[in-house]
C-alpha cells in the first residue's frame, strides 16, 4: 500500500507564520491542524450564528485546542513558479455526486474525510460518506449483474458466481453499520505518525444491502483447514504494475462467518456507487475498513493468516507492549488491529460556532460507536472535563450501528466554551483525553472530541 508521507515543508510550504504556529503547537501539545487561515475557519463553521473569529483575536492565527481537531491542512497544490504560495486552510473535495465540504487528504490515491458536523444524519448519505482508496480507481463497471466473484482455496467446491446469481440464490439482508478507516484519528498522535492525517471523519454509517458472506462460503464448503480469508479486488496498484495488489487483506474465518458480514451491492437503498466499491464489495463490521474490500473479485480461503499487501509488520497494526512515541519499531511487538476503538463525536453544533449573546441553553447532537463491544454510555462536559453529565443515546437498529445521542447543556454566561464528548464501551473503556498507544502508522487514536463555541 502506498505510503502517504509528506514533509512539513510540503504540508506548509515556506510560510513563516505557519512555521511559527507549528512550533508553538509542538510546545503546547496542540495538533498542527489547529493553525488555520480564515479560509479554513470558514470551511469548518456551521451556521448557528456564524463562526468564531479567532483569526482576528489570536496572535499569529493561533487557535484554541478544540479547533485543532477539525482542520486538516491542504495537500500541496501544483507549483505555479517560485512566487506560488502554499494554500491556506483545508482543500475541499470536488468529486461528482459528493457534497461540498469533504476535506481532501490526498489525491493519489483519492482520500477524503467528512467533517464531524456533516455526520449529523442518522444514516450517512452517499454524498457525505468519506472516501478511502488504496490504488487506482477502476473504470465503472457497466454490465451490472454480470460482475463475477471467485471463491477458492480451502473450499470443497470453488465458486465462480455472478452478481445476479448472488441476488437470486441467497437471502438478502440490510443492516445499518459503521464503516471506519483504521487510521481514523491519526492526526491526534504526537509525534505525527505516517499516513493520511485523519481527524474523526474517516467514518460513516450507511445501510448496506447484500447477502451474508457466511451463506456463500458455506455453499462452497469450507474445509477444516480454513483459517483466514484473503480479499482481491479490481483496483490496480498505484504504480500500474499488474503483478502488485493495491491492497489485499482478510480476516479470521470466524469474522467472515459472523451474521453481519455481507457481500454488498446496495448502499442506502440504491446500487452501490462505484467510488464506494460498486458493483460488489465485502463489509466486515467492527474491523478497520481496509478488510471491507471494494470492487471485490476474489476471496481466497487460506490455511494460514493471509499475507497479502497490507498484512503483517506495521500495516494496520498496533503495539503489543507500549512503545515510546516516535521510537524504533520492532515488528515482533506489533499485532494486527481487529477491533476499532470506542469513539464519540459532536455533530451539532459545529466546531467554531458563534452563538447569540445571552444564549444559556444549548442542544447537542452526536454519534458514538466502537468495534465489537457496543457503546454503553455517552457523557458531555462544558468545563474541560471537570464535570460530566450523561447524554441520551438512542438504541441501535442492529449490531454495529452507531448510537445517535442528544443532550442539553446550560451555559452559565457569555464567553468561550469547549464542548467535550466521551463515549464508553460495554467493557468500561472510555475515550482518553489524549491519543494514546502511539504506533508508527498511527492506528487507534480516539481522544475525546472537542468543539469550540463562543457566546456573545
Buried (B, 14 or more C-beta within 10 A) or exposed (E): BBEBEBEEEEBBBEBEBBBBBBEBBEEEEBBBBBBBBBBBBEBBBBEBBBBBBBBEEBEEBBBBBBBBBBBBBBBBEEEEEEEEEBBBBBBBBEBEEBBEBBBBBBEEBBBBBBBBBBBBBEBBEBBBBBBBBBBBBBEEBEEEBEBBBBBBBBBEEEBEBBBBBBBEEBEEBBBBBBBBBBBBBBBBBBEBBBBBBBBBBBBBBBBBBBBBBBBBBEBBEBEEEBBBBBBBBBBBBBEEEEEEBBBBBBBBBEBBBBEBBBBBBBBBEEEBBBBBBBBBBBBBBBBBBBBBBBBBBBBBBBEEBBEBBBBBEBBBBBBEEEBEBEEEBEEEBBEBBBBBBBBBBBBBBBBBBBBEEEBEEBEBBBBBBBBBBBBBBBBBBBEEBEEBEEBEBEEBBBBBBBBBBBBEBEBEEBEBBBBBBBBBBEEEBBBBEEBBBBBBBBBBBBBBBBBBBBBE
